[in-house]
Amino acid sequence: MAHNGTMDVRIPTQRSAQAAEHFAVLLHLDDPAEQRVHRIWDALDDHGTRPVRWSHGPEYRPHVTLAIARAPDLGHVESVLEPVLARARGLAVDLTAVGFFVSDKAPAFLAVSPTVDLVTLHRDVHAVLDQDHARVHGNWPYYRPGTWLPHCTLAMDADTPGTVTSAVGSVEDLPIRATVSAVRLEPMPEQLLRPALSRGAEPQHRAGPQHRRLRRRFLAGDAG
């Protein structure tokens, strides 16, 4: 969402109209809140836990994911979502506590308070994506209403939760009270999701060099 209140979306200028691809709908945070999350990432690194940006590259930004799905035309998805996402800018997003997903890797995150406004925005985004004219399919169940746990990822492999909580406590007193500064539709190459798809697990947003190149291409000049 640009600073004039319109959606600020970076999508490729050339792609096959027939090839559906995964995309994520992301909420980015205001600059002071982002810097506080970056300090937590730095502290995790100092405590021996690799923060999420280690696998995504230095341009990775803290965010809250509203949905992950597939579509053949992200420009069309942008157009159908714009009326809903136009109200996201300035939305309060409070990062309130450290949490962990239950798995062998125990991904760590900052839990986001499920306020009425945030839950309503999330519900309305999925209501649009579920409509036939949106031409979206493969909507990830972990992000759907009723199962979504709003969060901002800290680390993908946090096998010592005590270290994570110590790292967070060493630099921050929660909550972090943030506002939404921008909305992104971010392409997610399918080959990077195949391990999660084959396991039926939540996509972990792991990214190798190819994904980092795509992010630079799609998000270059991001002022949000």
C-alpha positions in Angstrom: 0.0 0.0 0.0 1.6 3.3 -1.0 1.7 6.3 1.2 -1.3 7.8 -0.8 -3.5 5.0 0.6 -3.4 2.7 -2.5 -2.0 -0.8 -2.4 1.8 -0.9 -2.9 2.4 -4.2 -4.7 5.5 -5.4 -6.6 4.7 -8.1 -9.2 6.7 -9.2 -12.2 6.0 -7.4 -15.5 6.2 -10.6 -17.5 4.8 -14.0 -16.7 2.8 -16.8 -18.2 -0.9 -16.1 -17.8 -1.5 -19.8 -17.4 1.1 -20.7 -14.8 -0.5 -20.4 -11.3 2.0 -19.6 -8.6 1.9 -19.3 -4.8 1.7 -15.8 -3.3 1.5 -14.4 0.2 -0.6 -11.5 1.4 1.7 -9.7 3.9 1.3 -6.8 6.4 4.5 -4.9 7.1 5.0 -2.9 10.2 6.0 0.7 10.9 9.7 1.6 11.0 10.2 1.8 14.8 8.5 -1.6 15.2 10.5 -3.1 12.5 13.7 -1.9 14.1 12.6 -3.5 17.4 12.1 -6.8 15.7 15.5 -6.5 14.0 17.0 -6.0 17.4 15.4 -9.2 18.6 16.8 -11.0 15.5 20.3 -9.6 16.3 19.9 -10.9 19.9 18.9 -14.3 18.6 22.1 -14.4 16.5 24.2 -13.4 19.5 22.5 -16.2 21.6 23.3 -18.8 18.9 19.9 -19.1 17.3 19.7 -18.3 13.6 17.0 -15.6 13.0 14.6 -16.0 10.1 16.5 -13.5 8.0 19.5 -15.9 8.0 17.6 -18.1 5.4 15.8 -15.3 3.6 18.5 -12.7 3.1 19.2 -9.3 4.6 16.3 -7.7 2.7 13.7 -9.8 4.6 11.3 -7.7 6.6 9.2 -8.5 9.7 5.6 -9.0 8.7 2.3 -10.7 9.5 1.0 -13.1 6.8 -2.8 -13.0 6.1 -3.0 -15.7 3.4 -1.0 -18.0 1.2 -2.7 -19.3 -2.0 -2.2 -19.8 -5.7 -3.3 -17.7 -8.7 -2.4 -17.4 -12.4 -2.6 -13.6 -12.4 -1.4 -11.7 -9.3 -2.4 -8.4 -10.9 -6.0 -9.6 -10.9 -5.7 -10.7 -7.3 -4.4 -7.3 -6.4 -7.4 -5.6 -8.1 -10.0 -7.7 -6.3 -8.3 -7.4 -2.9 -7.6 -3.6 -3.1 -11.0 -2.5 -1.7 -10.5 -4.7 1.4 -6.8 -4.0 1.9 -7.2 -0.2 1.4 -8.3 0.0 5.1 -5.2 -1.9 6.4 -2.8 1.0 6.5 -2.5 2.3 10.1 -4.1 -0.8 11.6 -2.9 -1.5 15.1 -0.8 -4.6 15.4 0.5 -5.5 18.8 3.2 -8.1 19.2 2.5 -9.4 22.7 4.4 -12.6 23.6 7.0 -15.2 22.4 5.5 -18.4 21.0 6.5 -21.6 19.3 4.9 -23.9 16.7 4.9 -27.5 17.8 7.3 -29.4 15.5 10.7 -30.9 15.5 12.1 -27.5 14.5 9.9 -25.4 16.9 9.7 -22.2 14.8 9.7 -19.2 17.1 7.5 -16.1 16.7 6.0 -13.1 18.3 2.3 -13.6 18.8 0.1 -10.9 17.4 -3.0 -9.9 19.4 -6.1 -11.0 17.4 -8.0 -7.7 17.7 -11.4 -7.3 16.2 -10.1 -5.1 13.4 -7.3 -7.5 12.5 -9.5 -10.6 12.6 -12.1 -8.7 10.5 -9.6 -7.7 7.9 -8.3 -11.3 7.8 -11.8 -12.7 7.4 -12.6 -10.2 4.6 -9.4 -11.0 2.7 -10.3 -14.7 2.7 -13.9 -14.0 1.8 -12.6 -12.2 -1.4 -10.1 -14.9 -2.2 -12.8 -17.6 -1.9 -15.0 -15.9 -4.5 -14.9 -17.5 -8.0 -14.1 -14.2 -9.7 -10.8 -14.0 -7.7 -9.5 -17.0 -9.6 -7.5 -18.1 -6.6 -7.1 -21.7 -5.4 -5.0 -23.8 -3.1 -5.6 -21.4 -0.1 -3.4 -22.7 2.7 -5.6 -24.0 5.5 -3.2 -22.8 8.2 -4.0 -19.2 7.3 -7.8 -19.5 7.0 -10.3 -18.1 9.5 -10.7 -20.4 12.4 -7.1 -21.9 12.2 -5.0 -18.7 11.6 -2.6 -17.8 14.4 -1.4 -14.2 13.7 2.4 -14.0 14.2 5.6 -12.4 13.2 8.4 -15.0 12.7 11.6 -14.8 14.7 13.4 -18.1 13.8 12.6 -21.2 11.9 14.7 -23.6 13.9 14.5 -22.8 17.6 15.1 -26.1 19.3 16.0 -24.4 22.6 13.0 -22.3 23.5 14.7 -21.0 26.6 17.4 -19.4 24.5 14.8 -17.6 22.4 13.0 -16.2 25.4 16.3 -15.1 27.0 17.4 -13.4 23.8 14.1 -11.5 23.5 14.1 -10.5 27.1 17.7 -9.2 26.8 16.7 -6.4 24.3 12.9 -5.9 24.5 10.1 -5.5 26.9 7.0 -6.8 25.2 4.5 -5.8 23.8 5.7 -4.1 20.7 2.9 -1.8 19.6 3.0 -1.4 15.9 0.9 -0.2 13.0 0.6 -1.5 9.5 2.7 0.6 7.1 2.3 -1.4 3.9 0.6 -4.4 2.3 2.4 -6.7 -0.1 1.4 -9.5 -2.5 4.6 -11.4 -2.6 5.2 -14.3 -5.1 6.5 -17.5 -3.6 8.2 -19.9 -6.0 6.6 -23.3 -5.8 9.8 -25.2 -5.8 10.7 -23.6 -2.5 7.4 -24.8 -1.0 7.5 -28.4 -2.2 9.0 -29.9 1.0 6.1 -28.3 3.0 3.6 -29.3 0.4 4.7 -32.9 0.4 4.5 -33.1 4.2 1.2 -31.3 4.4 2.8 -28.8 6.8 2.6 -25.1 7.2 4.9 -23.4 4.6 7.9 -22.1 6.4 8.9 -19.3 4.0 12.4 -20.8 3.7 14.2 -19.1 0.9 17.4 -19.9 -1.0 19.4 -17.6 -3.3 16.7 -17.9 -6.1 14.0 -16.6 -3.8 16.2 -13.7 -2.7 16.8 -12.7 -6.3 13.0 -12.7 -6.9 12.4 -10.6 -3.8 14.9 -8.0 -5.1 13.1 -8.0 -8.5 9.6 -7.7 -7.1 10.2 -5.5 -4.1 12.9 -3.2 -5.5 12.3 0.4 -4.6 10.0 -0.5 -1.7 9.4 2.6 0.3 6.9 1.0 2.7 
